Amino acid sequence: MEHLSSQARIQAFIYEQFPLSRNLQVSVTDNLFSAGVVDSLGILDLVTFLENEFQIVVSDDELTPENFETIQGMAQFLENKKNIGES
C-alpha cells in the first residue's frame, strides 16, 4: 500500500475493516460517525492503524472529531503531523 496516497491508504483500510463503509460507498468527505461506520471501538482501530502505518503517535488531545470524522480529515491530520515533524 506504500505507493498510494495517505488518503487512499486510509480509505482502503476503512473499506477493509468496516464493511458498512463499502455498503454505503462512503466518500472521503462523509462523516464516518454519523453514518454509523465508526464507533468508539472503531476509533481505536483507526488510531492503531494510523500509528502503525504512518509511524506517528496520536496524543489524547488530538482525538478530536475534526481529525477523525472523515477520511479527508484524517489525511489532513497526518499532513499536519508530518509538517510539524519537519519543522
Residue frames as qw, qx, qy, qz and C-alpha x, y, z in Angstrom:
[[0.000, 0.884, 0.467, 0.000, 0.00, 0.00, 0.00],
 [0.475, -0.484, 0.022, 0.735, 3.07, 2.23, 0.20],
 [0.263, 0.133, 0.461, 0.837, 2.59, 3.73, -3.28],
 [0.111, -0.731, -0.603, -0.299, -0.92, 5.02, -2.50],
 [0.049, -0.573, 0.156, -0.803, -1.60, 8.47, -1.07],
 [0.011, -0.027, 0.776, -0.630, -2.30, 8.61, 2.65],
 [0.566, 0.124, 0.158, -0.799, -5.95, 9.36, 1.90],
 [0.748, 0.198, -0.506, -0.381, -6.23, 6.30, -0.36],
 [0.385, 0.154, -0.858, 0.303, -4.48, 4.11, 2.22],
 [0.250, 0.021, 0.596, -0.763, -6.88, 5.27, 4.95],
 [0.692, 0.176, -0.078, -0.696, -9.89, 4.68, 2.69],
 [0.645, 0.208, -0.720, -0.148, -8.65, 1.20, 1.77],
 [0.149, 0.081, -0.843, 0.510, -8.23, 0.34, 5.46],
 [0.430, 0.104, 0.390, -0.808, -11.70, 1.63, 6.32],
 [0.730, 0.210, -0.340, -0.554, -13.29, -0.30, 3.45],
 [0.558, 0.174, -0.808, 0.073, -11.50, -3.45, 4.61],
 [0.139, 0.029, -0.768, 0.624, -12.07, -3.04, 8.36],
 [0.322, 0.312, 0.484, -0.751, -15.60, -1.59, 8.38],
 [0.254, 0.272, 0.854, 0.363, -17.94, -3.44, 5.97],
 [0.161, 0.799, 0.510, -0.275, -20.67, -0.81, 6.30],
 [0.058, -0.688, 0.250, 0.678, -18.33, 1.69, 4.63],
 [0.132, -0.071, 0.815, 0.559, -18.32, -0.49, 1.49],
 [0.133, 0.562, 0.816, 0.014, -22.10, -0.90, 1.57],
 [0.039, 0.877, 0.295, -0.377, -22.57, 2.86, 1.88],
 [0.631, 0.475, 0.175, 0.588, -19.72, 3.62, -0.54],
 [0.313, -0.872, -0.138, 0.351, -18.51, 6.35, 1.83],
 [0.517, 0.742, -0.051, 0.424, -16.58, 9.16, 0.22],
 [0.559, 0.102, -0.377, 0.732, -13.57, 10.91, 1.70],
 [0.092, -0.310, 0.151, -0.934, -15.81, 13.72, 2.97],
 [0.658, -0.446, -0.469, -0.384, -18.59, 11.60, 4.53],
 [0.346, -0.573, 0.509, -0.542, -18.85, 11.73, 8.32],
 [0.478, 0.119, -0.870, 0.009, -17.92, 8.24, 9.48],
 [0.043, 0.068, 0.763, -0.641, -19.50, 8.70, 12.91],
 [0.505, 0.257, 0.231, -0.791, -22.90, 9.99, 11.82],
 [0.640, 0.267, -0.552, -0.464, -23.04, 7.37, 9.04],
 [0.877, -0.308, 0.247, -0.274, -22.59, 4.69, 11.71],
 [0.786, 0.454, -0.401, 0.123, -19.42, 3.35, 10.10],
 [0.466, 0.257, -0.601, 0.596, -17.13, 4.03, 13.07],
 [0.594, -0.739, -0.243, -0.206, -17.99, 3.89, 16.77],
 [0.359, -0.850, 0.364, -0.131, -15.90, 4.34, 19.90],
 [0.818, -0.252, 0.482, 0.188, -14.22, 0.96, 19.46],
 [0.727, 0.568, 0.250, 0.293, -13.66, 1.62, 15.78],
 [0.087, 0.963, -0.202, 0.155, -11.75, 4.80, 16.55],
 [0.613, -0.596, 0.510, 0.096, -9.25, 2.67, 18.46],
 [0.814, 0.216, 0.459, 0.283, -8.74, 0.55, 15.34],
 [0.433, 0.859, 0.099, 0.254, -8.26, 3.71, 13.27],
 [0.231, -0.910, 0.340, -0.055, -5.73, 5.20, 15.68],
 [0.750, -0.329, 0.542, 0.186, -3.78, 1.94, 15.83],
 [0.737, 0.490, 0.359, 0.295, -3.75, 1.76, 12.02],
 [0.238, 0.946, -0.053, 0.212, -2.58, 5.36, 11.63],
 [0.436, -0.789, 0.432, 0.023, 0.15, 4.96, 14.24],
 [0.770, -0.151, 0.575, 0.233, 1.45, 1.73, 12.69],
 [0.668, 0.579, 0.386, 0.264, 1.01, 2.62, 9.03],
 [0.292, 0.872, 0.015, 0.392, 2.39, 6.15, 9.19],
 [0.665, -0.042, -0.396, 0.632, 4.79, 5.84, 12.16],
 [0.119, -0.567, 0.079, -0.812, 3.13, 8.57, 14.21],
 [0.217, -0.276, -0.794, 0.497, 1.89, 8.88, 17.77],
 [0.257, -0.607, -0.394, -0.640, -1.62, 10.20, 18.32],
 [0.096, 0.050, -0.624, 0.774, -1.92, 12.00, 21.64],
 [0.008, 0.536, 0.798, -0.275, -5.15, 12.15, 23.63],
 [0.103, 0.650, 0.176, -0.732, -5.65, 15.83, 22.82],
 [0.132, 0.293, -0.611, -0.723, -5.51, 15.01, 19.10],
 [0.042, 0.296, 0.950, 0.086, -8.51, 12.66, 19.36],
 [0.266, 0.405, 0.223, -0.846, -10.98, 15.24, 18.11],
 [0.643, 0.534, 0.528, -0.152, -13.88, 14.87, 15.68],
 [0.348, 0.859, -0.204, -0.316, -12.14, 17.23, 13.25],
 [0.056, -0.594, 0.780, 0.190, -9.20, 14.84, 12.98],
 [0.194, -0.089, 0.977, 0.023, -11.15, 11.59, 12.70],
 [0.558, 0.400, 0.504, -0.524, -14.70, 12.07, 11.44],
 [0.734, 0.639, -0.013, -0.229, -13.79, 11.93, 7.73],
 [0.882, 0.092, 0.184, 0.424, -11.14, 10.22, 5.65],
 [0.373, 0.747, 0.019, 0.550, -10.15, 13.62, 4.32],
 [0.396, -0.858, 0.157, -0.287, -9.80, 14.93, 7.88],
 [0.875, -0.374, 0.240, 0.191, -7.51, 12.05, 8.83],
 [0.740, 0.385, 0.145, 0.532, -5.34, 12.65, 5.78],
 [0.080, 0.855, -0.055, 0.509, -5.10, 16.34, 6.68],
 [0.676, -0.709, 0.179, -0.089, -4.26, 15.44, 10.27],
 [0.896, -0.074, 0.205, 0.386, -1.41, 13.23, 9.00],
 [0.503, 0.635, 0.082, 0.581, -0.16, 16.00, 6.73],
 [0.245, -0.888, 0.104, -0.374, -0.19, 18.46, 9.64],
 [0.817, -0.520, 0.223, 0.106, 1.73, 15.99, 11.84],
 [0.818, 0.224, 0.175, 0.500, 4.27, 15.48, 9.07],
 [0.257, 0.792, 0.016, 0.553, 4.72, 19.23, 8.63],
 [0.501, -0.824, 0.165, -0.207, 5.17, 19.75, 12.37],
 [0.905, -0.271, 0.223, 0.240, 7.73, 16.95, 12.45],
 [0.704, 0.426, 0.139, 0.551, 9.75, 18.53, 9.65],
 [0.040, 0.904, -0.023, 0.426, 10.00, 21.97, 11.23]]
